[in-house]
Amino acid sequence: MTNRIRSRATSAAAAAPAPERGPLAPRPRPELWAGIDDIAAISSGARPGTLVCALPGPAFDGTAPTRYTRRGHIPGSRSLPGRELLDDNGRFLPRDRLAARVGTVLDAEALHTVLYCGGGISAAGAALALTLLDHDDVSIYDGSLEQWSADPTQLLVLGAGTEAEG
């Protein structure tokens, strides 16, 4: 009987016409991406914004070995490790816990938030977490530390944020 029910449902679904869809049209959203010049302007205070590093704490403060050219974080950055936004199963924390964790780094009125990490992956996850909490002015610096640390003219901060390395 199960086979008959399944086959009737399958044949009914197959007989139904597919919904009409228009052509997919990509919509460029440049405001979702930040470049190295944007980051330099925010870091120096020439442009408003909040820089957030999604790497683990030891990578942020420069105490962990890294694959990047130099250790540390971009001056003026705040630390919000992307993995701390996930539960043990790799899912985002429940909304109240997620909000509490993000609230330790960003207040609800935070200006334009730009996330970075090593190459953009953890930053993308953290950006998604922020949008789940209704932060709507979020972008990603996908060049991240891979690009920033390779340029010796860009400063990096070691430790809690007081010493800059050129």
N, C-alpha and C positions, 0 to 999 in steps of 0.2 A: 504494500500500500504506500509505503514511503516513496518507493520508486515512481509510482504513478503520480503522486502529489508533486514530487520534484520535477518529473518530466512535464507535467501540465504547467507548472510555474515557469520552467525553462522555455517551453514553447510559447507561453503567453508573453514572456519578456522578449523573446526573439521576434514575435509578431508585432510588437509595439514599435512605432516609428521612433527613430532617434531624435532627440530634441535638436532643433536648429540652433546652430552657434555661428556667431559672426567670426570673421578672421581674427586671429590673435594679433594684437598690435602692441609691441613693446612700448612702454611709456618711460622714457628716461627720467630718472629722479636724482639729479646730481647733488641735491641737498643731503642725500643720505651718505655721501662720501666726503671725506676730508683729505686734503693733500698735505705734503710736508710744509708748504708755505702757510696753510691754515693753522697747522699745529704750532709752528714757530710764532705766529702772531698771537695765538691764545696763550702760549707759554710765556711770552714776553709781556703780556698785558695789553698789547696793542689792539686786540679784538676780544670782545666778551666771550666767555665760554668756560666750560669745566672739563678738564682732561681727566679721564679715568683709565687706569691700567687694569686689565683683566687677568694679568699673570699672577701666579701664586706669590705670597708675601716675600719669600727669599729671592725670587727673581726681581721683584719690585725694588727691594732694598739693595740688591747687588751682592748678596752674600752667597747665592747659589751659583754653581758653574753654569755657563750659558753657551749657546751656539752662536750668539750674536757677536759682533765685532768688539763691543764693550759692554760692561755691566751697568745696571742702574735703571733709572726711570727718567722720563722727560720732566724737566723742572715745572713745578706747579701741579703735577699730577696727584690724584688720589688713588688709593688702592682698593679695588673691589674684585678679588679673585673670582673668576667665572665659575670655578668648581664649587665654591662656597654657596652658589645659588641653586645647587642641585642636591637632591636627596641621594640616598645610598643606591637607588636604582637608576640614577642618571636623569631623573625627571626634575623639572623645576620644583622648588619648594612650594608648599601651599601658599596662597596669596598673602596671608597675614605674616607668615615667617619670611617670605621673600621681601615684603615691604619693610619689615623690621631690619633685615640684613642690609638692604639698599639704603634705608634711612640712616644707617650709621655713617654713610659716605656722602649721600646726596639728600638735600632737603627737597620738598615738593616743588619749591620755586627755583630750583637750579636752572641757571641759564643753559643755553645750548650745550649739550653734553656730547663730547667726542670720546669714543672708546677706542683703545688700542691694546695690543698684546705683543706677541712676537711676530706674527704674520697675518693677523686678522681673524683667525678662527674663534678663539675664546672671546674676542671682542664682539663678534657677531652674535654669539650666544648671550652675552651680557646685554647687548643692545635689545635683543628680543625680550629678555627678562624685563628691561625697563619699559618697553612698550606694553607689556602685559600689565604693568603698574600705571599705565596711562601717561607715561613721560612721552611727549610727542615731538620733542625737539632733540632728536638723537641722531648722531651720524657715526661712521666708522672710519678710522684712519687705517686702511688696510696695508699700507706700507709698514706700519708699526715699527717696532724696534729693529727689525731686519733692515729697514731703510735708514731710520734715524741714527742708529749706532754706527752705521757704515760711513757716515759723513762726520769727519773729525771736527768740523766747525760747529756741530750741534752739541750742546751741553747735555750731560747726563748727571743725575743726582744719585749719590750713594747713601745708604742708610735711611734715616727718617726724613731726609729732605733738606739737609743743610749744606752739604758739600757738593759742588758741581765739578764735573770732570769734562775737560774739553777734548 
